[in-house]
Structure formats: C-alpha cells, structure tokens
Amino acid sequence: MIRSITLPLFLLAVIPLSAQFYLNASDQLPDNGAKEQSMDIRAADLDNDGDLDVVLANEGQPNTILFNDGTGNFTLAADSVLPARNQDSEDVAIADFNGDGWLDLVFCSEDDVVLGEQNVHEYYIGSEAGTFSAGPDNLVDSEANAVLAADVNSDGWPDLIFGNDGPTILLLNDQTGSFTQDEERIPSINRTTQDLLYVDLTGDGHADLFEGNENGNRFYINDGNGFFTDETSDRLPGMIGLETRKVVAGDVDGDNDLDLLLCNVAFLPGRNPQNRLYLNDGTGSFTDATSTQLPTDIDLTLDALLMDLDADDDLDILIANIAGVPQKVYRNDGIGNFSITTNEILGENYIREGLGLFAADFNGDELTDIYLCDRKIPTTNHKDLLLLRAPITSTNALVAEKTWSVYPNPIQDTLYFRGLDNVSPLAQLSNAAGQTLATLTLTQQTANTASAKWPSHLPAGTYFLSIEGQSVQVIKQ
C-alpha cells in the first residue's frame, strides 16, 4: 500500500496548481549572519524552548546560529553563544554527544584556515539556553566536506562519520562525548566525498552508507552489526561520469522503499551535470530511471529536498541551483514521473546561489517550511531564502476532519503529538518497507497532546508512525 504523509488537515481533494504554496518570508531573517558564505544548514531546538533554531556552516568566517522566537522570526545569536573561528566550514552535525541533555555541534572543514590549531574540525558542547563551549580536542584532522552523526555500533551513543578528500573516517563515541577512530567498519577507499547518506536502503532494518563523490559514488551495505561492505557495482548502474554533490532518499513511486536522487554538477572536465533518479527494487538494488522519469536538466545542483510540496500525498523535488539559474520544483505524478512546475508551487523564480536546503516547521503552524542558504555573489545582496508554507484555506484545498500530527518534523529526541485525545498509548514505528522497528509509549501531556521518546538505537532516516490505522511520515536527522 502507499503510505501517506499526513498533514495537520486531511485533504480530500488535490490542491489546484493555480494556488501558491509557499510565501517568501526572508524579511524574518536577520540582515547579518544569514547571508554571504553559508555552505550548509541544519535546524534543531538548541535552547530547549520548543522551536527549531538554525545552524549555518560558513566558509572562511565564523559559523552562525539563528535563534527562533517560535513564529519563524530569527535573530543572530550573540558572539558569546558560539566560539568564533574562521574555518572553511562545509557541513555540521548536531546531536547530544556527551549525554547531558543538550545538543552539541560538530562542524567539518575542507581546509585548515586557523594557524596553530591542532584540528581543522570544530566541536562544541551545548549547555543551558543554547550556549556552546569548545569540546574535547580529539577529532580527526582531515579535509572533509560532509559530516553526520549516527549510532553506527548500536551502543545508544551518536558516533561521527566524516566524508573526506580520501577515505571516509568513522569516529566512535566512548559514551562520554570523546571519540576514537575505527578503521575496521568502513572500507578504506580514496574518494573526494561531498555528501553522506546514512539510511536503510535494503529494507532490512539496518542503516546503509552512501557516499556522494566527485569521482565515483560508493554504496556500503551494513551487515547488521555496523560493519560495511562495498556493493556499488552490484547495486548501482550508470555511476560513471558523475560529480555528485548531494544524495537524498525517499519513496517517490509509492512502493514502500527508498529511492535515490543524486544532485550533480560539472565543475570537473567531462562530468555530466544531469541529476539522476534511481528506483529501489525493495532490496537495495537500483534501476536508473532518469531518462524516462526525470526532466532533462543540465543545471548545477548542489542540494535537493524530497518532500510533498503540493499536498497531494507524494514526494516532489525542490532543487537548489547556482550559476544564475532559478531554484526549481519537479512535481510528482504519484508514481515517480516528474515535471517542472516551479512557478505554480513557489509563486516565482528565485535566482539564488543555493548551496543548502532544510525543511521543517519553523513558525509553529505544523506545516513544513523551507530554508535555503544563498551564498552571496558580487552582483547580489540577498539574504538566505525563508519560504513559509501558505495556510491551507478554502481557496487552495477542500478541508475535512482534523487528524493528528507530529512535531517538530524533522524530529528530535522527543516527539510531540497534537490532535490526540484518549487514544491508544502506543505508536508503531516502522521503516519504508513496512517493518516494525519499535513501539513507542505515549505520555498524555494535555487533553489534546502527547509525547514519546525516540529510540536512541535508530539512526537518521525516514520512518513512519502509526496510531489506530493512521500513518505519518517522519524524518530523523
């Protein structure tokens, strides 16, 4: 069966494409700290006030934090919140690495800009009210464009994976927030890695590792114990000539497995910039469906989101482009065939230097908004782009009964449920293949709200929560 992405309001009819789905709210971003040199973005509740704040990894200048007031209005964090280092930051991982209940930050860098520093990467320990101090100085020194937090050895503690100019490096958490390098679990293959994806692609309940590389993507299969084997050649066709900058996963054709979208560029000679769509057979073997199901496009795409942009219960594509072309929307017909419908969804063509995307509910209305990092170029003076989901009204949808929802989504360590009143105290958590992974116990907070804890052993990825026959897709980052 096709699993639906349940919105706070259950839609009985397809929203007409004459409606505008997103509104430009970039004036709610500060003039400083939300433009110029951002390479990537993550969002999390850093100060435990119930809304999502923004973390920007910046190139050649200090990284920045934008605090949310709960309605999507952001202010630049004071200088005292995050130590300032002028690194060539490329990506950021967010997790509670030391188990003190506060989120910590790890920024990876491509080049060592600060003279005299032992390590190029930055590690900051979070504390009360979202302030950060320098963490243990035991991260590996490497040239990295990607970093992610994941519990690779299933001990309940987040580890770190760095995608480098060279082999991918795994650092295991010693359960205090300090790390040691493990050289046995991930094959040592030299690549220039731009992105890492850690998600269950084979449907066996164990997260696999995908490297998006400049010089040959790699697909590593988890044996169930956190050890990986390279099965790229057996599972992925047509990888020659790709310079991949981002890899995203989602069920685009409604068959309950995770498909792949590869965002490509052509900075290196002879590369093919066409983005590519790979369909999963349910076991982690893929077929290249680019020529028949994805628009022909030679833009330089650095990031993408797979999300329901038009509220018709399938995954569309938002791609972030550079070099003077607009950001684009590819609309899904429900079975994974895509067509360009940018103006109908976004309302206009946004020409930005789009390097990073993040989707979340930033203004507390339980609808998914979009944040795009806009790297400043000499001819523009744009702030980053904040697009808020337009309210669902009688002009763009037929509305019926209310249903329950989960927030924030992407979710953190605690999940909150709205619209629940005297329901079953249990929620089933499953993967895209329909396998039940855990049963969550709900705690009723008020007459209409409940909460539950996320299972710490489950990695980042796409999951489904089911209560009394209704399912909601959730993302753990």
Salt bridges, closest charged atoms under 4 A:
ASP31 OD1 - LYS383 NZ 3.37
GLU36 OE2 - LYS376 NZ 3.82
ASP40 OD1 - ARG42 NH1 3.38
ASP40 OD2 - LYS246 NZ 3.81
GLU59 OE1 - ARG375 NH2 2.66
ASP91 OD1 - ARG42 NH2 3.23
GLU117 OE1 - ARG85 NH2 3.89
ASP182 OD2 - ARG185 NE 3.52
ASP195 OD1 - LYS246 NZ 3.63
ASP230 OD2 - ARG218 NH2 2.43
GLU231 OE1 - ARG235 NE 2.64
ASP288 OD2 - ARG276 NH2 2.77
ASP297 OD1 - LYS328 NZ 3.35
ASP299 OD2 - LYS328 NZ 2.79
ASP310 OD2 - ARG331 NE 2.36
ASP312 OD2 - ARG331 NH2 3.52
GLU366 OE2 - ARG418 NH1 2.74
ASP374 OD2 - ARG352 NE 3.60
ASP374 OD2 - HIS382 ND1 3.39
ASP413 OD1 - LYS476 NZ 3.34
